[in-house]
Amino acid sequence: MFAQTVTIQNEQGFHVRPAQLFSEEAGQFGAEVLLKTNDGRSVDCKSMLELMTLGIEQGAVVTIEANGDGEKEVVEALIRLVQSKFGEA
């Protein structure tokens, strides 16, 4: 298992486009990947719909946790995506 915490930086938080990019990136790896919030909710990172149910806003601190083949690589790739603000200005 490999996990890392990150702060959501883009202004609009986790809306449709970031959720789509996040789930697509997670889906490129074989590991099981979960996104966990500070209030204890956890969803499958490969499911755009599950990600959307969290209603994550700018400034939220989340943990990305992966288990299996490529676990470190997928977490690092998703962290980079979040830190890039999902390509938003």
Biopython code that builds the backbone (N, CA, C, O; Angstrom):
import numpy as np
from Bio.PDB.StructureBuilder import StructureBuilder

atoms = [
    (1, "MET", "N", (0.837, -1.185, 0.000)),
    (1, "MET", "CA", (0.000, 0.000, 0.000)),
    (1, "MET", "C", (0.880, 1.245, 0.000)),
    (1, "MET", "O", (1.915, 1.287, 0.665)),
    (2, "PHE", "N", (0.456, 2.252, -0.750)),
    (2, "PHE", "CA", (1.147, 3.543, -0.800)),
    (2, "PHE", "C", (0.082, 4.628, -0.748)),
    (2, "PHE", "O", (-0.918, 4.555, -1.462)),
    (3, "ALA", "N", (0.293, 5.631, 0.094)),
    (3, "ALA", "CA", (-0.690, 6.709, 0.233)),
    (3, "ALA", "C", (0.025, 8.041, 0.377)),
    (3, "ALA", "O", (1.147, 8.117, 0.879)),
    (4, "GLN", "N", (-0.649, 9.083, -0.072)),
    (4, "GLN", "CA", (-0.111, 10.433, 0.037)),
    (4, "GLN", "C", (-1.279, 11.409, 0.160)),
    (4, "GLN", "O", (-2.344, 11.202, -0.421)),
    (5, "THR", "N", (-1.060, 12.467, 0.923)),
    (5, "THR", "CA", (-2.080, 13.486, 1.143)),
    (5, "THR", "C", (-1.788, 14.703, 0.278)),
    (5, "THR", "O", (-0.631, 15.061, 0.056)),
    (6, "VAL", "N", (-2.862, 15.337, -0.210)),
    (6, "VAL", "CA", (-2.712, 16.511, -1.074)),
    (6, "VAL", "C", (-3.892, 17.460, -0.831)),
    (6, "VAL", "O", (-4.978, 17.034, -0.438)),
    (7, "THR", "N", (-3.657, 18.735, -1.071)),
    (7, "THR", "CA", (-4.704, 19.748, -0.948)),
    (7, "THR", "C", (-5.236, 20.099, -2.333)),
    (7, "THR", "O", (-4.463, 20.377, -3.249)),
    (8, "ILE", "N", (-6.559, 20.085, -2.481)),
    (8, "ILE", "CA", (-7.182, 20.455, -3.754)),
    (8, "ILE", "C", (-6.984, 21.955, -3.955)),
    (8, "ILE", "O", (-7.398, 22.763, -3.124)),
    (9, "GLN", "N", (-6.346, 22.316, -5.068)),
    (9, "GLN", "CA", (-5.924, 23.695, -5.271)),
    (9, "GLN", "C", (-6.753, 24.473, -6.284)),
    (9, "GLN", "O", (-6.786, 25.703, -6.232)),
    (10, "ASN", "N", (-7.416, 23.791, -7.199)),
    (10, "ASN", "CA", (-8.136, 24.544, -8.228)),
    (10, "ASN", "C", (-9.361, 25.228, -7.640)),
    (10, "ASN", "O", (-9.997, 24.713, -6.720)),
    (11, "GLU", "N", (-9.677, 26.385, -8.180)),
    (11, "GLU", "CA", (-10.691, 27.278, -7.620)),
    (11, "GLU", "C", (-12.070, 26.646, -7.476)),
    (11, "GLU", "O", (-12.770, 26.899, -6.496)),
    (12, "GLN", "N", (-12.463, 25.827, -8.444)),
    (12, "GLN", "CA", (-13.812, 25.257, -8.425)),
    (12, "GLN", "C", (-13.874, 23.877, -7.778)),
    (12, "GLN", "O", (-14.926, 23.238, -7.781)),
    (13, "GLY", "N", (-12.770, 23.421, -7.232)),
    (13, "GLY", "CA", (-12.767, 22.127, -6.572)),
    (13, "GLY", "C", (-12.898, 20.970, -7.556)),
    (13, "GLY", "O", (-12.449, 21.045, -8.699)),
    (14, "PHE", "N", (-13.523, 19.905, -7.079)),
    (14, "PHE", "CA", (-13.618, 18.664, -7.842)),
    (14, "PHE", "C", (-14.943, 18.625, -8.596)),
    (14, "PHE", "O", (-15.867, 17.918, -8.195)),
    (15, "HIS", "N", (-15.036, 19.379, -9.679)),
    (15, "HIS", "CA", (-16.248, 19.358, -10.498)),
    (15, "HIS", "C", (-16.083, 18.314, -11.605)),
    (15, "HIS", "O", (-15.193, 17.467, -11.519)),
    (16, "VAL", "N", (-16.908, 18.359, -12.623)),
    (16, "VAL", "CA", (-16.952, 17.301, -13.636)),
    (16, "VAL", "C", (-15.610, 17.076, -14.334)),
    (16, "VAL", "O", (-15.134, 15.943, -14.403)),
    (17, "ARG", "N", (-15.008, 18.123, -14.840)),
    (17, "ARG", "CA", (-13.764, 17.952, -15.603)),
    (17, "ARG", "C", (-12.635, 17.352, -14.752)),
    (17, "ARG", "O", (-12.014, 16.383, -15.189)),
    (18, "PRO", "N", (-12.346, 17.879, -13.568)),
    (18, "PRO", "CA", (-11.307, 17.255, -12.749)),
    (18, "PRO", "C", (-11.628, 15.802, -12.390)),
    (18, "PRO", "O", (-10.737, 14.953, -12.383)),
    (19, "ALA", "N", (-12.887, 15.519, -12.096)),
    (19, "ALA", "CA", (-13.263, 14.146, -11.765)),
    (19, "ALA", "C", (-13.021, 13.216, -12.950)),
    (19, "ALA", "O", (-12.567, 12.086, -12.774)),
    (20, "GLN", "N", (-13.322, 13.690, -14.152)),
    (20, "GLN", "CA", (-13.091, 12.888, -15.351)),
    (20, "GLN", "C", (-11.600, 12.647, -15.559)),
    (20, "GLN", "O", (-11.183, 11.512, -15.792)),
    (21, "LEU", "N", (-10.796, 13.702, -15.478)),
    (21, "LEU", "CA", (-9.349, 13.559, -15.653)),
    (21, "LEU", "C", (-8.755, 12.638, -14.595)),
    (21, "LEU", "O", (-7.893, 11.811, -14.896)),
    (22, "PHE", "N", (-9.215, 12.782, -13.366)),
    (22, "PHE", "CA", (-8.714, 11.989, -12.248)),
    (22, "PHE", "C", (-9.026, 10.507, -12.455)),
    (22, "PHE", "O", (-8.152, 9.656, -12.289)),
    (23, "SER", "N", (-10.268, 10.202, -12.815)),
    (23, "SER", "CA", (-10.662, 8.803, -13.004)),
    (23, "SER", "C", (-9.969, 8.183, -14.213)),
    (23, "SER", "O", (-9.608, 7.006, -14.184)),
    (24, "GLU", "N", (-9.782, 8.966, -15.274)),
    (24, "GLU", "CA", (-9.074, 8.455, -16.453)),
    (24, "GLU", "C", (-7.620, 8.141, -16.118)),
    (24, "GLU", "O", (-7.095, 7.108, -16.534)),
    (25, "GLU", "N", (-6.973, 9.020, -15.375)),
    (25, "GLU", "CA", (-5.574, 8.790, -14.990)),
    (25, "GLU", "C", (-5.470, 7.556, -14.094)),
    (25, "GLU", "O", (-4.594, 6.716, -14.299)),
    (26, "ALA", "N", (-6.346, 7.443, -13.117)),
    (26, "ALA", "CA", (-6.329, 6.291, -12.211)),
    (26, "ALA", "C", (-6.560, 4.991, -12.973)),
    (26, "ALA", "O", (-5.971, 3.962, -12.643)),
    (27, "GLY", "N", (-7.412, 5.036, -13.987)),
    (27, "GLY", "CA", (-7.742, 3.852, -14.764)),
    (27, "GLY", "C", (-6.609, 3.311, -15.611)),
    (27, "GLY", "O", (-6.698, 2.196, -16.125)),
    (28, "GLN", "N", (-5.549, 4.081, -15.762)),
    (28, "GLN", "CA", (-4.408, 3.628, -16.555)),
    (28, "GLN", "C", (-3.481, 2.701, -15.773)),
    (28, "GLN", "O", (-2.503, 2.194, -16.322)),
    (29, "PHE", "N", (-3.782, 2.480, -14.503)),
    (29, "PHE", "CA", (-2.927, 1.659, -13.654)),
    (29, "PHE", "C", (-3.710, 0.468, -13.120)),
    (29, "PHE", "O", (-4.933, 0.521, -12.985)),
    (30, "GLY", "N", (-2.991, -0.600, -12.819)),
    (30, "GLY", "CA", (-3.631, -1.818, -12.331)),
    (30, "GLY", "C", (-4.006, -1.794, -10.864)),
    (30, "GLY", "O", (-4.831, -2.596, -10.425)),
    (31, "ALA", "N", (-3.421, -0.899, -10.105)),
    (31, "ALA", "CA", (-3.663, -0.858, -8.663)),
    (31, "ALA", "C", (-5.087, -0.414, -8.340)),
    (31, "ALA", "O", (-5.711, 0.319, -9.107)),
    (32, "GLU", "N", (-5.588, -0.866, -7.196)),
    (32, "GLU", "CA", (-6.837, -0.343, -6.649)),
    (32, "GLU", "C", (-6.503, 1.014, -6.047)),
    (32, "GLU", "O", (-5.538, 1.131, -5.291)),
    (33, "VAL", "N", (-7.284, 2.040, -6.369)),
    (33, "VAL", "CA", (-6.973, 3.397, -5.920)),
    (33, "VAL", "C", (-8.201, 4.011, -5.254)),
    (33, "VAL", "O", (-9.295, 4.019, -5.819)),
    (34, "LEU", "N", (-8.000, 4.522, -4.049)),
    (34, "LEU", "CA", (-9.082, 5.146, -3.299)),
    (34, "LEU", "C", (-8.757, 6.599, -3.003)),
    (34, "LEU", "O", (-7.596, 6.958, -2.805)),
    (35, "LEU", "N", (-9.787, 7.429, -2.975)),
    (35, "LEU", "CA", (-9.658, 8.812, -2.538)),
    (35, "LEU", "C", (-10.401, 8.908, -1.214)),
    (35, "LEU", "O", (-11.582, 8.574, -1.124)),
    (36, "LYS", "N", (-9.689, 9.371, -0.184)),
    (36, "LYS", "CA", (-10.267, 9.446, 1.158)),
    (36, "LYS", "C", (-10.307, 10.895, 1.626)),
    (36, "LYS", "O", (-9.350, 11.650, 1.457)),
    (37, "THR", "N", (-11.439, 11.260, 2.216)),
    (37, "THR", "CA", (-11.597, 12.612, 2.752)),
    (37, "THR", "C", (-11.328, 12.595, 4.256)),
    (37, "THR", "O", (-11.298, 11.535, 4.881)),
    (38, "ASN", "N", (-11.133, 13.778, 4.824)),
    (38, "ASN", "CA", (-10.864, 13.880, 6.258)),
    (38, "ASN", "C", (-12.053, 13.479, 7.117)),
    (38, "ASN", "O", (-11.889, 13.175, 8.299)),
    (39, "ASP", "N", (-13.255, 13.473, 6.535)),
    (39, "ASP", "CA", (-14.431, 13.079, 7.313)),
    (39, "ASP", "C", (-14.737, 11.587, 7.198)),
    (39, "ASP", "O", (-15.807, 11.133, 7.603)),
    (40, "GLY", "N", (-13.789, 10.828, 6.640)),
    (40, "GLY", "CA", (-13.906, 9.377, 6.624)),
    (40, "GLY", "C", (-14.545, 8.764, 5.398)),
    (40, "GLY", "O", (-14.656, 7.540, 5.315)),
    (41, "ARG", "N", (-14.971, 9.578, 4.438)),
    (41, "ARG", "CA", (-15.553, 9.009, 3.215)),
    (41, "ARG", "C", (-14.440, 8.519, 2.297)),
    (41, "ARG", "O", (-13.342, 9.074, 2.276)),
    (42, "SER", "N", (-14.743, 7.474, 1.543)),
    (42, "SER", "CA", (-13.756, 6.870, 0.656)),
    (42, "SER", "C", (-14.451, 6.385, -0.611)),
    (42, "SER", "O", (-15.499, 5.743, -0.548)),
    (43, "VAL", "N", (-13.850, 6.702, -1.774)),
    (43, "VAL", "CA", (-14.440, 6.263, -3.045)),
    (43, "VAL", "C", (-13.363, 5.712, -3.976)),
    (43, "VAL", "O", (-12.173, 5.975, -3.804)),
    (44, "ASP", "N", (-13.806, 4.955, -4.950)),
    (44, "ASP", "CA", (-12.942, 4.396, -5.988)),
    (44, "ASP", "C", (-12.527, 5.511, -6.947)),
    (44, "ASP", "O", (-13.376, 6.161, -7.556)),
    (45, "CYS", "N", (-11.229, 5.724, -7.076)),
    (45, "CYS", "CA", (-10.718, 6.796, -7.947)),
    (45, "CYS", "C", (-10.983, 6.539, -9.423)),
    (45, "CYS", "O", (-10.873, 7.453, -10.241)),
    (46, "LYS", "N", (-11.327, 5.319, -9.770)),
    (46, "LYS", "CA", (-11.572, 4.999, -11.171)),
    (46, "LYS", "C", (-13.024, 5.266, -11.573)),
    (46, "LYS", "O", (-13.398, 5.080, -12.731)),
    (47, "SER", "N", (-13.833, 5.700, -10.613)),
    (47, "SER", "CA", (-15.244, 5.989, -10.873)),
    (47, "SER", "C", (-15.497, 7.488, -10.800)),
    (47, "SER", "O", (-15.463, 8.078, -9.720)),
    (48, "MET", "N", (-15.748, 8.093, -11.942)),
    (48, "MET", "CA", (-16.025, 9.524, -11.992)),
    (48, "MET", "C", (-17.250, 9.875, -11.147)),
    (48, "MET", "O", (-17.249, 10.883, -10.441)),
    (49, "LEU", "N", (-18.282, 9.055, -11.216)),
    (49, "LEU", "CA", (-19.504, 9.323, -10.458)),
    (49, "LEU", "C", (-19.252, 9.288, -8.958)),
    (49, "LEU", "O", (-19.751, 10.141, -8.224)),
    (50, "GLU", "N", (-18.485, 8.312, -8.498)),
    (50, "GLU", "CA", (-18.177, 8.237, -7.070)),
    (50, "GLU", "C", (-17.375, 9.459, -6.633)),
    (50, "GLU", "O", (-17.618, 10.013, -5.561)),
    (51, "LEU", "N", (-16.425, 9.877, -7.458)),
    (51, "LEU", "CA", (-15.634, 11.067, -7.130)),
    (51, "LEU", "C", (-16.528, 12.297, -7.012)),
    (51, "LEU", "O", (-16.335, 13.121, -6.117)),
    (52, "MET", "N", (-17.497, 12.425, -7.902)),
    (52, "MET", "CA", (-18.394, 13.575, -7.902)),
    (52, "MET", "C", (-19.264, 13.632, -6.641)),
    (52, "MET", "O", (-19.631, 14.718, -6.193)),
    (53, "THR", "N", (-19.591, 12.477, -6.072)),
    (53, "THR", "CA", (-20.461, 12.459, -4.891)),
    (53, "THR", "C", (-19.805, 13.095, -3.674)),
    (53, "THR", "O", (-20.499, 13.463, -2.726)),
    (54, "LEU", "N", (-18.491, 13.230, -3.681)),
    (54, "LEU", "CA", (-17.788, 13.786, -2.524)),
    (54, "LEU", "C", (-17.953, 15.298, -2.394)),
    (54, "LEU", "O", (-17.841, 15.833, -1.291)),
    (55, "GLY", "N", (-18.214, 15.991, -3.492)),
    (55, "GLY", "CA", (-18.375, 17.444, -3.444)),
    (55, "GLY", "C", (-17.156, 18.160, -2.884)),
    (55, "GLY", "O", (-17.289, 19.078, -2.074)),
    (56, "ILE", "N", (-15.988, 17.750, -3.306)),
    (56, "ILE", "CA", (-14.737, 18.301, -2.774)),
    (56, "ILE", "C", (-14.519, 19.719, -3.289)),
    (56, "ILE", "O", (-14.606, 19.981, -4.488)),
    (57, "GLU", "N", (-14.237, 20.623, -2.363)),
    (57, "GLU", "CA", (-14.033, 22.027, -2.704)),
    (57, "GLU", "C", (-12.564, 22.414, -2.593)),
    (57, "GLU", "O", (-11.752, 21.673, -2.038)),
    (58, "GLN", "N", (-12.237, 23.583, -3.128)),
    (58, "GLN", "CA", (-10.877, 24.105, -3.039)),
    (58, "GLN", "C", (-10.466, 24.163, -1.570)),
    (58, "GLN", "O", (-11.242, 24.581, -0.710)),
    (59, "GLY", "N", (-9.237, 23.738, -1.301)),
    (59, "GLY", "CA", (-8.704, 23.751, 0.051)),
    (59, "GLY", "C", (-8.905, 22.464, 0.819)),
    (59, "GLY", "O", (-8.325, 22.285, 1.890)),
    (60, "ALA", "N", (-9.723, 21.556, 0.286)),
    (60, "ALA", "CA", (-9.938, 20.272, 0.955)),
    (60, "ALA", "C", (-8.654, 19.453, 0.921)),
    (60, "ALA", "O", (-7.928, 19.449, -0.073)),
    (61, "VAL", "N", (-8.389, 18.763, 2.018)),
    (61, "VAL", "CA", (-7.232, 17.877, 2.097)),
    (61, "VAL", "C", (-7.743, 16.452, 1.927)),
    (61, "VAL", "O", (-8.623, 16.007, 2.664)),
    (62, "VAL", "N", (-7.185, 15.740, 0.953)),
    (62, "VAL", "CA", (-7.605, 14.370, 0.669)),
    (62, "VAL", "C", (-6.385, 13.454, 0.654)),
    (62, "VAL", "O", (-5.252, 13.901, 0.478)),
    (63, "THR", "N", (-6.644, 12.176, 0.840)),
    (63, "THR", "CA", (-5.585, 11.173, 0.775)),
    (63, "THR", "C", (-5.859, 10.256, -0.403)),
    (63, "THR", "O", (-6.970, 9.754, -0.573)),
    (64, "ILE", "N", (-4.838, 10.047, -1.209)),
    (64, "ILE", "CA", (-4.919, 9.106, -2.324)),
    (64, "ILE", "C", (-4.169, 7.862, -1.884)),
    (64, "ILE", "O", (-2.991, 7.926, -1.534)),
    (65, "GLU", "N", (-4.857, 6.735, -1.905)),
    (65, "GLU", "CA", (-4.281, 5.484, -1.413)),
    (65, "GLU", "C", (-4.396, 4.412, -2.497)),
    (65, "GLU", "O", (-5.466, 4.212, -3.071)),
    (66, "ALA", "N", (-3.298, 3.735, -2.766)),
    (66, "ALA", "CA", (-3.314, 2.692, -3.794)),
    (66, "ALA", "C", (-2.726, 1.406, -3.240)),
    (66, "ALA", "O", (-1.867, 1.416, -2.357)),
    (67, "ASN", "N", (-3.213, 0.301, -3.782)),
    (67, "ASN", "CA", (-2.738, -1.005, -3.370)),
    (67, "ASN", "C", (-2.670, -1.899, -4.605)),
    (67, "ASN", "O", (-3.664, -2.093, -5.305)),
    (68, "GLY", "N", (-1.485, -2.438, -4.857)),
    (68, "GLY", "CA", (-1.340, -3.337, -5.989)),
    (68, "GLY", "C", (-0.298, -2.864, -6.975)),
    (68, "GLY", "O", (0.535, -2.013, -6.662)),
    (69, "ASP", "N", (-0.352, -3.422, -8.166)),
    (69, "ASP", "CA", (0.629, -3.150, -9.210)),
    (69, "ASP", "C", (0.649, -1.671, -9.594)),
    (69, "ASP", "O", (-0.371, -1.119, -10.007)),
    (70, "GLY", "N", (1.801, -1.039, -9.458)),
    (70, "GLY", "CA", (1.951, 0.363, -9.822)),
    (70, "GLY", "C", (1.398, 1.330, -8.793)),
    (70, "GLY", "O", (1.079, 2.472, -9.124)),
    (71, "GLU", "N", (1.278, 0.883, -7.536)),
    (71, "GLU", "CA", (0.639, 1.719, -6.508)),
    (71, "GLU", "C", (1.342, 3.060, -6.301)),
    (71, "GLU", "O", (0.679, 4.093, -6.205)),
    (72, "LYS", "N", (2.651, 3.059, -6.233)),
    (72, "LYS", "CA", (3.377, 4.318, -6.021)),
    (72, "LYS", "C", (3.234, 5.227, -7.240)),
    (72, "LYS", "O", (3.027, 6.433, -7.100)),
    (73, "GLU", "N", (3.343, 4.654, -8.418)),
    (73, "GLU", "CA", (3.273, 5.429, -9.652)),
    (73, "GLU", "C", (1.915, 6.097, -9.837)),
    (73, "GLU", "O", (1.845, 7.252, -10.257)),
    (74, "VAL", "N", (0.835, 5.379, -9.528)),
    (74, "VAL", "CA", (-0.495, 5.965, -9.711)),
    (74, "VAL", "C", (-0.736, 7.088, -8.711)),
    (74, "VAL", "O", (-1.307, 8.119, -9.066)),
    (75, "VAL", "N", (-0.310, 6.903, -7.473)),
    (75, "VAL", "CA", (-0.487, 7.968, -6.476)),
    (75, "VAL", "C", (0.298, 9.205, -6.893)),
    (75, "VAL", "O", (-0.216, 10.321, -6.824)),
    (76, "GLU", "N", (1.530, 9.012, -7.322)),
    (76, "GLU", "CA", (2.353, 10.150, -7.742)),
    (76, "GLU", "C", (1.758, 10.856, -8.962)),
    (76, "GLU", "O", (1.796, 12.084, -9.045)),
    (77, "ALA", "N", (1.212, 10.093, -9.906)),
    (77, "ALA", "CA", (0.593, 10.685, -11.098)),
    (77, "ALA", "C", (-0.641, 11.504, -10.715)),
    (77, "ALA", "O", (-0.856, 12.588, -11.257)),
    (78, "LEU", "N", (-1.441, 10.999, -9.797)),
    (78, "LEU", "CA", (-2.644, 11.717, -9.376)),
    (78, "LEU", "C", (-2.295, 12.960, -8.558)),
    (78, "LEU", "O", (-2.974, 13.982, -8.660)),
    (79, "ILE", "N", (-1.251, 12.876, -7.755)),
    (79, "ILE", "CA", (-0.781, 14.046, -7.000)),
    (79, "ILE", "C", (-0.348, 15.143, -7.974)),
    (79, "ILE", "O", (-0.685, 16.313, -7.790)),
    (80, "ARG", "N", (0.401, 14.758, -9.010)),
    (80, "ARG", "CA", (0.830, 15.745, -10.013)),
    (80, "ARG", "C", (-0.375, 16.398, -10.691)),
    (80, "ARG", "O", (-0.377, 17.603, -10.940)),
    (81, "LEU", "N", (-1.386, 15.602, -10.984)),
    (81, "LEU", "CA", (-2.596, 16.125, -11.619)),
    (81, "LEU", "C", (-3.284, 17.150, -10.712)),
    (81, "LEU", "O", (-3.694, 18.215, -11.174)),
    (82, "VAL", "N", (-3.406, 16.834, -9.441)),
    (82, "VAL", "CA", (-4.016, 17.772, -8.489)),
    (82, "VAL", "C", (-3.176, 19.039, -8.383)),
    (82, "VAL", "O", (-3.713, 20.146, -8.393)),
    (83, "GLN", "N", (-1.859, 18.878, -8.282)),
    (83, "GLN", "CA", (-0.973, 20.033, -8.141)),
    (83, "GLN", "C", (-0.965, 20.916, -9.384)),
    (83, "GLN", "O", (-0.654, 22.104, -9.300)),
    (84, "SER", "N", (-1.305, 20.340, -10.534)),
    (84, "SER", "CA", (-1.393, 21.125, -11.773)),
    (84, "SER", "C", (-2.724, 21.879, -11.862)),
    (84, "SER", "O", (-2.982, 22.578, -12.842)),
    (85, "LYS", "N", (-3.561, 21.734, -10.837)),
    (85, "LYS", "CA", (-4.906, 22.320, -10.812)),
    (85, "LYS", "C", (-5.749, 21.806, -11.976)),
    (85, "LYS", "O", (-6.636, 22.502, -12.469)),
    (86, "PHE", "N", (-5.460, 20.583, -12.404)),
    (86, "PHE", "CA", (-6.198, 19.929, -13.488)),
    (86, "PHE", "C", (-6.147, 20.731, -14.774)),
    (86, "PHE", "O", (-7.066, 20.666, -15.591)),
    (87, "GLY", "N", (-5.074, 21.487, -14.954)),
    (87, "GLY", "CA", (-4.897, 22.284, -16.159)),
    (87, "GLY", "C", (-5.737, 23.544, -16.204)),
    (87, "GLY", "O", (-5.791, 24.217, -17.233)),
    (88, "GLU", "N", (-6.397, 23.871, -15.096)),
    (88, "GLU", "CA", (-7.216, 25.080, -15.044)),
    (88, "GLU", "C", (-6.360, 26.264, -14.623)),
    (88, "GLU", "O", (-5.365, 26.098, -13.917)),
    (89, "ALA", "N", (-6.743, 27.445, -15.050)),
    (89, "ALA", "CA", (-5.982, 28.663, -14.720)),
    (89, "ALA", "C", (-6.092, 29.010, -13.258)),
    (89, "ALA", "O", (-5.514, 30.002, -12.814)),
]
sb = StructureBuilder()
sb.init_structure("model")
sb.init_model(0)
sb.init_chain("A")
sb.init_seg("    ")
for serial, (resi, resn, name, xyz) in enumerate(atoms, 1):
    if name == "N":
        sb.init_residue(resn, " ", resi, " ")
    sb.init_atom(name, np.array(xyz, "f"), 0.0, 1.0, " ", f" {name:<3s}", serial, name[0])
structure = sb.get_structure()
